[in-house]
Amino acid sequence: FSNKKRIVIKVGSSTLAYHTGHLNIRKCQDLIEVMSDIKNSGREIIFVTSGAQGVGAARAGLVRKPDDFPGKQACAAIGQCELMTFYSEQFGRYNHKVAQLLLTRDVISNPERKTNVVNTFNKLFEMGVIPIINANDAVSIKQLDFDENDTLSAIVASLCGADLLVM
């Protein structure tokens, strides 16, 4: 670990939120504190997050995530906003800036758009910003979805030249 400079950290929904969809605030704060400390040590952190659909459903007052695709997309849009607000505030407590990148398979399959993603990563690292990544479930097409954020985190690790992927 001591010689790893660029680290992708993927955290799943069951770690971030309760079964109700509401964030497990204490656990999330602890994770952000650890990631902030890793960043303070001179490493670059990329945070791949899940949980947008569940958090969005909870925020919308639903008792569970919808089964229909438009409902899932709407909840993802609501939840992504909630997650980023929380992450920005919590990382800000440790004087770290964050940025959001929402990806779909068609974005990274297109050579020009893939290059733009890589360039964005590089510029964010240069600026000392922590990229926060999630699948863009609000606009994704079923056939182009990532099957899970484990796959997305491996793709992100490859795209940004990470030295380590932690799931």
Disulfide bonds with the S-S distance in Angstrom:
none
